[in-house]
């Protein structure tokens, strides 16, 4: 069944859900590599090549903008990026799934949208046009704590002495988005993912807030943090109840030239399999670069779209 057949890119997706419809099958795609691990500071920021995904021309091209608000958790003004789905203004009764995209080291809320980096709007237009992802609200938070960023400090997606970033993104920002935009409220229609330290952040924030998110994804991430087990997803998943594990769906990928991320992915996948948590893992050609993340954002978002589709098909079946 496609999105069009199920009516998911339309009125059907505007209905709120009331529960999890079923756990997806676990599948994996793994390849071996002996390539060396590249320096994280040497990120490839070259523009997309002609062989990468080309934009799909639509009557109303997608766009994004930056918004600000006052954060109690962070005690000050915060910024996030937002890309609303096509037809959002023309369909005032429709509600939409939500996807949070977290940046990595030296990133900003704009990084996923910038053409020479994430070029996410190109990917989204293609996925919407091909029905692989239903129109969704895309949010890109600021991942830095009160210290900001330097060349030596990555985002800190934890509740720590310099700010409650995990609470800020996983709870406060979620509630703000729910109040500002027409969202589907059920966690089955909320996903959070990211790249590099943002991949770890997505897992950490998501696992601490499973009342808001049930779909987590990571590109080139890691899963054991220096701050300890409380912020290490490979340990956190062991603390989940059987019901939480059943509802959780996880996507991981890493480049075959990214040795550190490959090792982290394999270790985390082993833990997920032990706990029978649904997961999909890929190892693609590439390294720890924006070129890699730009190319494979479509893979993670296609996975997210499949989860949205399974939930909607299950809901529609229950109503028959």
N, C-alpha and C positions, 0 to 999 in steps of 0.2 A: 504494500500500500504506500503511495506517495503522499507528500504533503497536500498536493492539490486534490487527490482522491479523498483524503480524510477531511478536507476543508480546514487544514491547519493554518494555512496562510490566509486567514480570514476570520469569520465569526467564531469558529470552534476554539481557536486559541485565545479568544477574549473571555472565555469562561474560567473561573477559578477552579482549582483542583482540590480534592479532599483527601488525597493519600497517594501512596506509592503503588504503582500498578504491577511491579514485578522486577526482579533482578535480571540485568542483561547477562548474556553468556560471557564467560571469560575467554579472551583470545589474546594471543601474543605474537609478535613478530620480532625475532632476535637474530642479530648477525654478530660475528666476532670481529674484533679489530685490535691491532697492536700499535696503532698510531699514537704519537705522543700528545700530551695535553697542552693546548695552546695557552698563551697568556691571556687572561680575561681583559687586560687593559688594551690589547690589540684587537679591538672589535672592528669588523668589516662594516663600514657605513657607506659603501658604494651604492648608487641608485639601482633599482631593479633592472635586470637585463631583459632583453626582448624575449628570452626563453622562459621567464617567469610569468606568473599569472597576469593577463592583460585585463584592463578595466572593462566592464560591461556598460555600455551606454544606456542610460535610463532617462526618463522624462524629468525626473527630479534627482540629480546626483546627490549622493550622501555627503554630509558635511559633519564636522564636529566643532564644538566650542568649549571653552574653559569656563567653569563656574566656581564661585567661592561661597563659603558659609562659615559661620562661627562654630568652632568645635569645643565642646566642654571637655572631652577626653584629652584633647591636645592643648587646651587653654589658649586658643587663638584662631586666627583665620586660616582656613585650609582651601586648597584648590583641587578640583578634579576635572577630567575631560569627559564629555558625553557625546555620543553619536546616536541620534534617535533613528528609529527604523523608517523606511520609506512609507509614506502615507500616514504618518503619525498625526499630523494636524488635520488631515482630511477624514480621519476615522475616530471621532471623539469618544466613541463608546468602546473601542477595542483596547484590551490590555495585552501586555507583552512580556515575554521572558526577559531575564536580565543576565548579562555576562560582565563580570569584573575582570579586567586585564591589568596585572601588576607589572611594573617596570623592574629592571634589575639595577645593577650598580651604575652610577653616573646618569641614570635615566630621570625622566620627568613625566608628569601626566600627559605630555604631548608625544612622547617617544613612540608609542605604538601607532600613532596617526601620521607621523612625519614620513614623507615619501622615501627619504634616503635611509630610513630605519625600518619601522614596522610596516608602513604602507598598508595599514589595516583596512582603510576604506576600499581599496582595490579588492582585497580578499572578500570583504563583506558583500560588495556588490555582486561579485561572481557567485558566492554561495547563495545569496538571496535569489538571483536569477535562475540558478539551477535547482532550487528547491532543497538544497542540502542543509540549509539552516533557515528556520522561520524568522521573519523580521523580529529583531531583538533590540533591547536597550543596552548599549555598550558603555561601560563606565571605566575610566582609568584613574585610579586614586594616586595621590602623592604618598609614597612609601617611606619618606624620611621622618625621623623623629625631630625633636626640638633642636638638635645640633645641626640639622641640615646635612649637606654632603661635602665631602672633600675627595681628593684623588685616592685616599686610603680607606674610605668608609663606605660600605654598602648600605642599602636600606635595612632598617631594623624592624622587621614585621613581628614584633613582640610587645607585650606590656612590660616595660622596663623603667629604669630610673629617669630616662629622658623622654618619657611619654608613653601613653597606652595606645600604640599603633594598632595592635591586634583588635582591641575593643573599638577603636575609632573606625577602622575599615569594616570589621566583621559585624558590628552592631549599629554604631551611630550612623555611619554613612549609609548602611542598608535602610535604616528607618528614614533618613533624609530622602533617599531615592524613592522610597515608597510614597512619601508625602508629596514629592515634586512631580512624579511621573506616574503614568497609568501602568502599573506592573501587575503581573500575576503573583499573588502572595505566597503560594506554596513553595517550599524549598526545592521541590522537584523541578521547578522552572527557574532556579537560580544556579549559576555556575561561576566559579572563580578559578583563574589560572594566571600564569605568568612565565617569565623567562629568567634563567639563571637564579640569582637570589630572589627574584620575584616568583620563580617556580617553587622554591622552598616556602616563600611567604604565602603563596596561595594555599599550599597544603596546611601550613601552620594556622593561618587565619580560618580557613575552612573547617578544619578539624575541631577548632575551638568554638565554632559557631554552626554546628550542624542543624540547628533550628532555623537557619537561614539558607544554607547551601547544602546540596547533596551531590553536586557534580564538580569534581576538582581536576585540574589538568596542569601539567608542568612541562616546559621545554628546557632541557639542559639544567635541571634543578639539582638540589641536594636535599638530604632528608635527616641529617644529624647536625644540630646547631651547637655552637660553642657555649651558648647560654644554658644548655642542659636538656634533660629529657622532656621537661615541660614544653619546650619549643622544638622538639625533634620529632617530626612526623613518624619516623620508623618506630619510635617508642610510643607515641600518642595513640596509634591505631590499636595497640594492645589493650588500651584502657576503655575502648568502646564496648558498648553493650551489643549483644547479638542482633538486636533490632536495628541499631545504628549501622552496624556492618552490612546488614542486608540492604539498606537503603542507599549506601554509599557507592558511587561509581567514579573510577579514577583512570585518567589517561596520562601516560608518560612517554616522552621521546628524548633522544639525545643523538648528537652526531657521532659517526663512527670514528672521527678524529678527535673526539672530546673524551679522553680517557677517564678523567675524574667523574664527569657526569654519567658516563656509561657504568662505571663501578657503582655509583650511588643508585642508579636506576635498577640495576640487577639485584642489589641488596634489598632495596625497598620492595621490588616485585616479589622476591622470595618471601618476605614477611606478609605481603598482601595475600599470596597464595596460601600460606599457612593459616591465615585467618579467614579464608574464603571470602575475601572482599573483591568484588568485580573490578577487573582492571584490563586495560589494553596497553601494551608496551611496544614501542617501535624504536629501531636503531637505523637511522637514515645516513646516507653519505653526507659529510659536512663536518664543520667544526663549531667552536663557540663564537659565532659571529651573527651580526644582524642579517646577513644573507641567508643563513640557515633558518633563523627564527621567522623571517619574512616568508620564506618558501613553505614552512610547515605549520604556520598558523592555520591554514586551511584544513590541515589534518586534525588538529585538536578541535576546531570549531565544527567540523563535520561530525566528529564523535559527540560533541555537545548536542548538535542537531538531532542525531540519532536517539539520544536519551530523551530529548523533548518529544520526539515522535512516539517513542514507546509509551511514554506517560499519557500522551493524548489518545493514542489508539486504545490503551487500557481503559481510559476514562470513557471513551465513546462506546466501547464494548459493554461496560457496566451499565450504561444508560439505555441500551437496547432492550 
